Amino acid sequence: MSSELGDEELERIRQKKLAELQDSMVDEQKGERGQDRLEAQKQALLRTILTTEARQRLTNIRMVRPEFAEQLELQLIQLAQTGRLKIPLSDDQLKETLRRLQSQKRDITIRRI
């Protein structure tokens, strides 16, 4: 009889673990869907903010410097939402914005003595 109780208890534990695993998978999928939805919204905003050429330049930047491109996208969206950006932003205007961002960046040199 004790082996039957052990088997039943083992089966309950298995069922509980399976349910926990399924719950965690559902939560993970919900999180991924939320991220996908946010990314789609961001891309839709960028389509209205940037011209085709400017979006292509941003895509090229993303391939080389993904973190920088992400920050730039968020800044562009923020500027457009506050009305501080002329819409649509052309490729030349995006290049000028990038030049200004690069000029703000300090060059750090290390000299050995």
C-alpha positions as CSV (number, residue, x, y, z in Angstrom):
1,M,0.0,0.0,0.0
2,S,2.8,2.4,0.8
3,S,4.1,2.0,-2.8
4,E,0.6,3.0,-4.1
5,L,0.7,6.1,-1.9
6,G,4.2,6.9,-3.1
7,D,3.1,6.5,-6.8
8,E,0.0,8.7,-6.2
9,E,2.1,11.3,-4.5
10,L,4.7,11.2,-7.2
11,E,2.0,11.6,-9.9
12,R,0.6,14.6,-8.0
13,I,4.0,16.2,-7.9
14,R,4.5,15.6,-11.6
15,Q,1.1,17.1,-12.4
16,K,1.9,20.1,-10.2
17,K,5.3,20.7,-11.9
18,L,3.6,20.3,-15.3
19,A,1.0,22.9,-14.5
20,E,3.7,25.3,-13.2
21,L,5.7,24.8,-16.4
22,Q,2.6,25.5,-18.5
23,D,1.8,28.6,-16.5
24,S,5.4,29.9,-16.9
25,M,5.3,29.3,-20.7
26,V,2.0,31.2,-21.0
27,D,3.5,34.1,-19.0
28,E,6.6,34.1,-21.2
29,Q,4.5,34.1,-24.4
30,K,2.4,37.0,-23.1
31,G,5.6,38.9,-22.4
32,E,6.9,38.2,-25.9
33,R,3.6,39.3,-27.5
34,G,3.7,42.5,-25.5
35,Q,7.3,43.2,-26.7
36,D,6.3,42.4,-30.3
37,R,3.3,44.7,-30.0
38,L,5.5,47.6,-28.6
39,E,8.1,47.0,-31.4
40,A,5.4,47.1,-34.0
41,Q,4.0,50.4,-32.6
42,K,7.5,51.9,-32.5
43,Q,8.1,50.9,-36.2
44,A,4.8,52.4,-37.2
45,L,5.7,55.7,-35.5
46,L,9.1,55.7,-37.2
47,R,7.4,55.1,-40.6
48,T,5.5,58.3,-40.1
49,I,8.4,60.3,-38.7
50,L,11.1,59.3,-41.2
51,T,11.3,59.2,-45.0
52,T,12.2,55.9,-46.7
53,E,15.8,56.9,-47.1
54,A,16.1,58.0,-43.5
55,R,14.6,54.7,-42.3
56,Q,17.1,52.8,-44.5
57,R,20.0,54.8,-42.9
58,L,18.6,54.0,-39.4
59,T,18.5,50.3,-40.4
60,N,22.1,50.4,-41.5
61,I,23.1,52.1,-38.2
62,R,21.2,49.3,-36.3
63,M,23.3,46.7,-38.0
64,V,26.5,48.3,-36.8
65,R,25.5,49.8,-33.5
66,P,22.2,48.4,-32.3
67,E,22.2,50.1,-28.9
68,F,22.9,53.5,-30.5
69,A,20.1,53.0,-33.0
70,E,17.7,52.0,-30.3
71,Q,18.5,55.2,-28.4
72,L,18.2,57.3,-31.5
73,E,14.8,55.8,-32.4
74,L,13.5,56.6,-28.9
75,Q,14.8,60.1,-29.1
76,L,13.3,60.7,-32.5
77,I,9.9,59.4,-31.3
78,Q,10.1,61.6,-28.2
79,L,11.0,64.7,-30.2
80,A,8.2,64.0,-32.7
81,Q,5.6,63.5,-29.9
82,T,6.6,66.8,-28.3
83,G,6.4,68.6,-31.6
84,R,10.1,69.6,-31.6
85,L,10.8,67.6,-34.9
86,K,9.7,68.5,-38.4
87,I,7.9,65.5,-39.8
88,P,8.8,63.7,-42.0
89,L,12.5,63.8,-41.2
90,S,14.5,63.4,-44.4
91,D,17.8,61.5,-44.8
92,D,19.8,64.8,-44.9
93,Q,18.1,66.0,-41.7
94,L,18.9,62.7,-40.0
95,K,22.5,62.9,-41.1
96,E,22.7,66.4,-39.6
97,T,21.2,65.1,-36.4
98,L,23.7,62.3,-36.3
99,R,26.6,64.8,-36.9
100,R,25.3,66.9,-34.0
101,L,25.2,63.9,-31.8
102,Q,28.7,62.8,-32.7
103,S,30.1,66.3,-32.1
104,Q,28.6,66.2,-28.6
105,K,30.6,63.1,-27.9
106,R,33.9,63.8,-26.4
107,D,37.1,62.2,-27.7
108,I,39.0,60.6,-25.0
109,T,42.7,60.1,-25.6
110,I,45.1,58.3,-23.3
111,R,48.7,59.5,-23.3
112,R,51.5,57.5,-21.8
113,I,54.2,59.4,-19.9
